[in-house]
Amino acid sequence: MEIEVYCDESYPDIFSSNSQEARFLVIGSLWLEEKKRKRFKQDINELKNRYKIGGEFKWTKISASRIEFYKEVLNWFYSQGENLRFRCIAVDREKMDLFRFHQNDQELGFYKFYYQTLHHWIHSFNRYFIFCDYKRNRLANRLETLRNCLEKANIYASISNVQSIRSEESVLIQLSDVLTGMAAARLNKRFIRNSDNLINAKEEVTAFFEELLGREIAPTNLHEKKFNVFKINLQGGW
């Protein structure tokens, strides 16, 4: 089976920033069979056309005037069942030791967690094509190193490529962005009510999706296939 994976991240510079805006780095991944990609893209583009959404859609663009579009997209994602799956990893900055475990290299640590996001959902005898939202790296070979590590750890699977693409070129990266942003906002408790205690557009969209899931977005077990949230334990233990 040929599988495509579309990845994005929220708060990627969390380990090198002094900002206290967020506690968790979240790296997200959207998984689908290659043969279903064309239909999925057509479905999403039809929704964009229906709601007259020009350009890319993403988490940061959710607004009161576009709530119904984002709800439709999330309802469509949920309706695909396990034909379209999402997995993300949440990394707690307060428990991260860059010096001890990552050679004091924020970029190296970031890609180690990218590896953890992907590795546990790679299965033997499948072929994988992995697409990451474009990110400027200090070392140009980060993605090829990630591909090599994934292939060596999954000797009966084929990791054909790990490459970057710009989000405006892919509606599937854009969907991954929305799902990743939603998970990051919930985990980082980023929803703040105004003085009238009214929810904002992003919180309304998130609440709508949680109704579809039947639960609040929170860490899940490994076997959750539709919307998997892996909160990595950086303290060890069993």
ChimeraX attribute file (.defattr): number of C-alpha atoms within 10 A of each C-alpha:
attribute: neighborCount
match mode: 1-to-1
recipient: residues
	/A:1	11
	/A:2	14
	/A:3	18
	/A:4	19
	/A:5	23
	/A:6	27
	/A:7	30
	/A:8	27
	/A:9	23
	/A:10	22
	/A:11	16
	/A:12	17
	/A:13	14
	/A:14	21
	/A:15	23
	/A:16	12
	/A:17	10
	/A:18	8
	/A:19	10
	/A:20	8
	/A:21	12
	/A:22	17
	/A:23	20
	/A:24	22
	/A:25	24
	/A:26	29
	/A:27	31
	/A:28	31
	/A:29	29
	/A:30	25
	/A:31	25
	/A:32	19
	/A:33	15
	/A:34	15
	/A:35	12
	/A:36	13
	/A:37	15
	/A:38	9
	/A:39	10
	/A:40	18
	/A:41	14
	/A:42	12
	/A:43	14
	/A:44	18
	/A:45	15
	/A:46	13
	/A:47	17
	/A:48	20
	/A:49	11
	/A:50	10
	/A:51	14
	/A:52	12
	/A:53	14
	/A:54	8
	/A:55	10
	/A:56	15
	/A:57	21
	/A:58	20
	/A:59	19
	/A:60	11
	/A:61	13
	/A:62	19
	/A:63	14
	/A:64	12
	/A:65	8
	/A:66	16
	/A:67	14
	/A:68	14
	/A:69	19
	/A:70	27
	/A:71	17
	/A:72	16
	/A:73	17
	/A:74	19
	/A:75	14
	/A:76	15
	/A:77	21
	/A:78	18
	/A:79	12
	/A:80	12
	/A:81	11
	/A:82	14
	/A:83	14
	/A:84	19
	/A:85	19
	/A:86	23
	/A:87	25
	/A:88	29
	/A:89	26
	/A:90	25
	/A:91	22
	/A:92	19
	/A:93	17
	/A:94	10
	/A:95	11
	/A:96	16
	/A:97	15
	/A:98	18
	/A:99	11
	/A:100	8
	/A:101	11
	/A:102	15
	/A:103	11
	/A:104	12
	/A:105	13
	/A:106	18
	/A:107	18
	/A:108	18
	/A:109	19
	/A:110	19
	/A:111	16
	/A:112	14
	/A:113	18
	/A:114	23
	/A:115	15
	/A:116	16
	/A:117	22
	/A:118	21
	/A:119	15
	/A:120	11
	/A:121	13
	/A:122	19
	/A:123	15
	/A:124	12
	/A:125	13
	/A:126	13
	/A:127	19
	/A:128	23
	/A:129	18
	/A:130	21
	/A:131	23
	/A:132	21
	/A:133	21
	/A:134	13
	/A:135	12
	/A:136	8
	/A:137	11
	/A:138	9
	/A:139	9
	/A:140	9
	/A:141	10
	/A:142	16
	/A:143	20
	/A:144	13
	/A:145	13
	/A:146	19
	/A:147	21
	/A:148	16
	/A:149	15
	/A:150	21
	/A:151	19
	/A:152	12
	/A:153	12
	/A:154	17
	/A:155	12
	/A:156	14
	/A:157	17
	/A:158	20
	/A:159	22
	/A:160	14
	/A:161	18
	/A:162	20
	/A:163	16
	/A:164	16
	/A:165	15
	/A:166	13
	/A:167	22
	/A:168	14
	/A:169	12
	/A:170	16
	/A:171	21
	/A:172	23
	/A:173	27
	/A:174	22
	/A:175	26
	/A:176	29
	/A:177	27
	/A:178	25
	/A:179	27
	/A:180	27
	/A:181	24
	/A:182	23
	/A:183	27
	/A:184	26
	/A:185	21
	/A:186	16
	/A:187	21
	/A:188	17
	/A:189	12
	/A:190	14
	/A:191	16
	/A:192	11
	/A:193	11
	/A:194	9
	/A:195	6
	/A:196	6
	/A:197	8
	/A:198	11
	/A:199	14
	/A:200	15
	/A:201	18
	/A:202	22
	/A:203	19
	/A:204	16
	/A:205	23
	/A:206	24
	/A:207	19
	/A:208	16
	/A:209	22
	/A:210	13
	/A:211	10
	/A:212	14
	/A:213	13
	/A:214	9
	/A:215	10
	/A:216	14
	/A:217	20
	/A:218	14
	/A:219	18
	/A:220	14
	/A:221	10
	/A:222	12
	/A:223	8
	/A:224	14
	/A:225	18
	/A:226	19
	/A:227	21
	/A:228	22
	/A:229	26
	/A:230	21
	/A:231	18
	/A:232	15
	/A:233	13
	/A:234	13
	/A:235	8
	/A:236	6
	/A:237	5
	/A:238	4
